[in-house]
Amino acid sequence: MDLNMAKFVLAGKADCPYYAKAELLADVLQRNLPDCHIHKICVLPSDWEKWLEDTCASNGWTHSSSPIVWRELIDRGGKGMLLGGFSDFLEHAQAYYGIISDMNSDLMLKIAAENQQTKELCIKEEVHRQRSLRPLHIWISSALNPICNSLIPQLFSPGLFPDLPLFSLHLMDTCSSKEMLQGLKMETEDLALPRLHEVTVHSDHTQAFQEAHFIIFLDDLQPICESNNEPDDKVHMVSQVAECFCCYGQLIEANARKDVKVIVAGDSFINLKCSLLIENAPSVDPHNFVAMTTQLEYEARTQLAQKFSVKTADITHVVVWGNISGCFHIDLQRAEVFRFDGAIRGPDGFSQRVMEMIYDWKWLETDFMSLVHKHRATISSKTNKATSISSTNGIMTILRAWNKDASPEELFSLGVLSTGQFGIPAGLVFSMPVSFRDGQWTVRSDVTVTDELRVKLDACAAELKMEKDIAARILKKDE
């Protein structure tokens, strides 16, 4: 056997001076014997006893002090051979290689202190690295909705999640084949997004919303009902919604993080869907669930902008109240128009009240609401597909505001759980004016509810209550 070819393992407490002296001896051996390989293991003092006990138990050794040295005999088909502590290592080096250690006590203590400091720093760096590898989990339900094609690239826009380096995207669609989801996954991976950690697909509920930080619901159930009776059609659709979103809420409760944030988008029963999620995920703060009104709000702003011959962005502070995909009211009492070419002009930043500038009251009371109601369907009839770009913009607007990219003065319309504000019955998810501060939304208390507005809010609340009652009866019947 060639004694110059050797593999040693040297382990010890980071603050042990004898481990420091053994390190120096190991370095001397490696410098003088090119085929001598030594692996060092530095263990924190607080972890040493447990580490030594486990190591000795797994190898059948008896050793109780720092350091511990053994020879690796793997190349010869055997387990490691224990040499012992520092004295045993020194004797072995002298006997076989004629090498000794002459480190004095002061140097031993200095190196021991440096070892401990270095080990602690390495642990801190590893903890930081592990934390940086913990991705943000984003789930999209009904991922084969055409909205996803424009939404996915936008989710990775710089600055949207500024403090998080990695994302895991989970694409779920229980109404389509896994093969179609795989195609969407492949296309997403082809984007070569630097911060995209992984893409997973889910064609069933087995792992739904595991570790979710954000969930975006794009589900729009449109079942075919053989009956021509409209009330029966609505009951049938509410039945489908209730069954699905009750299940989704329970899965959020079971699998998602307790600080998960949920956005419900789509064209049908948005408020009801959000309400069912809240009811079935009781341990998640209701403030973390919102129904997206933004797309509808922007559609209303577009009609006003065309009337004033300005850009949509020049219309602000339009408020949408009520049932987003049903009975709603567009409130213009705070709406403003910028850059309007009227009798009064001002510098950049100068605005005027919409209600003071509009003179066609007949249009406002009749055609305006009709145009807003038909706007989305008109676009879809021309493109033969859903309004994916404007839906994506609405979702992104809410995500940016939720991630602290909004001024406290900025006003949003958002479907949120009522606690009795503005006389709206508590427990309904109702679209109302909110603002965001530090990543949290609050209802704007500075909005006046006139007698005329009260009548309209009551009508919206009555419709939402009816939908909730239908869903409750259906769920109770199924129990």
Summary of the structure (lengths in Angstrom):
residues: 479
radius of gyration: 33.3
end to end distance: 77.6
largest distance: 107.0
contacts: 1487
relative contact order: 0.08
helix: 47%
strand: 19%
